[in-house]
């Protein structure tokens, strides 16, 4: 018996989780992506579905930087006719699982290999995609924590991507706006200012969505610390919320 559950985490578009023969699958386009035992389902990464159009991806070489178990960012580019997709992760279990999904779905020109950020990356790309850990935390899960100010991995990606992007290549980052994206929310320069110092000549907001911050969530519990780092940001008095944005940095 097959059971189908609708999934729409940001009220943008409908996806489906299919359960059959004791296994669960995330259904994306023509791919049935089997979920691992932890039951991980893509969430914020699906917002790239509103950004990575065929016009943006067709004929391009793409790097998914931190693919996780399901490699959803790279698959969005793949189904929008990217020429090739390299998906990488530092976690060998993620790499092993996504390689299984590549084989299960007979995906051509999609490769997955282990790399701690750019450590084992040798090629140049037209597009680099990332949804990095970025929660400002004193300590916490490696999947959430972006260091004390939340920017540790973002800045590393901004710096190191430049040597792996082709001329006029694009870096796409999914980011929380409280980190000070286009304007400062604390004492530090905005990420726009810092990216220009590194050598990017343009930054464009490609997508923006409200994120309601629910009590008990990692973001909610981190608000006091976030406010100590970014005091100019206002989460609201009663219903706490922020924005998630996808920004494109042009080399």
N, C-alpha and C positions, 0 to 999 in steps of 0.2 A: 504494500500500500504506500502511495506517495503522498506526502503532506507538503503543502506550499504555504510559506509565511511571507507576507509583504514586509519590506524593510525600507524605511525612509528616515534616516537619522536626523536630517536637517530640513525636512520638508521641501526638498528641491526636486527630487524625482524618485520614482519607485524602483526598488530592486527586490529580488526574491531569494529566500533561503529555502532550499528543497531538502526534505528528509525522505530517504528511501533506503530500504535494506539495512537499516541500522546506522546509516551514515548521513551526515549533513553536508550540503554543498551550497556555496554562494554562487548564484547564477549571474554571470556577467557576459553580455553579448552571446557569443556562441560557446563560451567556456563554462564548464561545470567545475568549480574550484572546491575541491574537498576540504572541509575544515578539519584542522588537527584537533586533538583531544582537548586542548584548552578552549576550543570553541571560538577562537579569534575571528571576528568579522570586521572588515574594513569600515571605517567611519569617516573621519575628517578627510582622509585621502580621496574619498569619492567626490569631494568638491572639485577635484581636477576634471571631472566629467563635463563641467561647464566652462572649461578653459581650453583643454587640449582638443581643438577641432581638427578636422582633416586638413584644413588649410595650414594650420600650424605645424602638423606632424608629417605630412606626406613626403616621403623620400628622405627623411631625416634620420641620422644616427642619434640614438637616445640612450642616456644613462639614468637608471633609477637608483638613486643613492640612498640605500637603506630600505630594501624591498620588503622586509618582513616575511611572513609565511606565504602571503598570497600575491605579492608583487603587483598590486593593483595600479600603481602609478604607471609603471611600464606597460601594463596591459591596456590601459586607456590609450596610450600613445600607439601601441601595436594595432589596436582595432581602428585607429584613425590613420592607418597606412604608413606608419614609420618604416623606414628601410630596415633598421635593425634596432634591437633593444638589448642592452646589457643591464642586468639587475644584480646588485651586490648587497651583501649584508655581512656584518662582523660575526654574526651568530651562525655557526655551522648547521644547527638544526633548521634554521630558516632556509638556508641555502639548499639543504637536502630536501626539505618539503617542497619548496617551489620548483626545484628540478623535477620532482615527481609530477607536479601539476603540468609542467611544460610537456613532459612525455605523455601524460594521460590525455592531454588535449591536442597533442600533435602540433604544437606551436612552432612555426618555422622562423628562424632568425631571431629567436629569443634565447639569450644565454644568461645563466646565473652562476656566480662564483663568489667565493669568500674574500672579503676585503674590509679592513677597518678604515672606513672612508676611502681615501684615494690611494691607500697603501699599495694595492695590487692592480691599480688601473693604469693601463699603458696607452690607451687610445685617446683620440680627440673626438669630441661630440658636437653636434649642432644644438642639442638640448640636454640639459641636466635638470632632473626633477628631485625634489627632496621635501620631506615632511619631518624635520628633525625634532628630537627631544628639546623642549624649550621652556619648561616650567621653572621659574626661579625658585630654587630650593636649597636649603643647607645640606640636605641629604635626601635620598629617595631612589626610586626605581630608575634603572638606566633607560627605561622606555619613556620616562617622563622628565627626568631632571636635566635641565640645561645649565647646571651650575648655579652659583649664588645669584647671578643676575639674569639667568635664562639665555644668555647670548653666546655661551662658550662654543657650541657646535655651529651655530649660525655664522659666527665670524670665521670659524675654521673653513666652513664651506665657501663663504664669500671669497676668502683669500685663495684657497687651493683650486677652486673651480676655474679660475682664470687660466691656469696652465693646461686645462683639459677641455677648454671650449675652443672651437674653431672661431675664426674671425667672424664677427657679427653673430656669434652664438648666444643662446639665451639660457639663463639660470632661472628656474621657477622655484620659489620657496613659499610654503604655507606657514603663516606666522600669526601669532596673537598681536593685536594692535597695542596692548598695554606695554609692550617692549619698546615702544618709541620707534615707529616705522618711518613715517614721513615727517613727523614732528617729535620734539623731545617730550618725554613724560617724566624726566628726572634730570640729574646733573650731567648725564652722559650725552654725547652727540647722538642724533637719530641714526638709524640704520641707513637711511638715504645718504646722509652726510658721510658716513663711514664707507659705504660702497663706492661713492665717488672718489674718495681718497685712495681706495684700492685700485681703481681703474675702470669701473663701470661707467659708461657715459649716459645711461638712461635707465630709469626705473618706472614701471607702469603697473598700476593696480589693475589686475585682471578679474578679480572676484572679491566680494565681501559678503559675509553672512553673520547674523547675530548668533551668539552662543549664550544661551541661558545657563547661568551657573547655579547648579542645584546644591543644596546643603549636603555635606558628606562627600562631595566630589573632591578630587585632588586639587582642582583650581580653587574651589571654595575654601578649603582648608589652608591654602597657600596665600590667600588674600592679605592677611596682616604682613607677611614677609614681602609680598609684591609691593604693597603700599610703602614699605620702608625703602625700597629700591627705586620705585617709580611713583613718587608722591603726587605728581601732577595728574595722574590718571584717576578718573571717577568711574567706579563700578556701579554707581547708583545707590540710593539709600535703602530701598526695600528689595525689589527684584534685581538681584545682581546679574550683570551681563557684561560681555565684551564683544569684540568683533574678531572673527577669523578672516584673514585676507590671504589671497594668493598674489604675490608680487613677481613681476618679471624683470630681471636685471639683464641689460644688454651689454655684451662685451664690446 
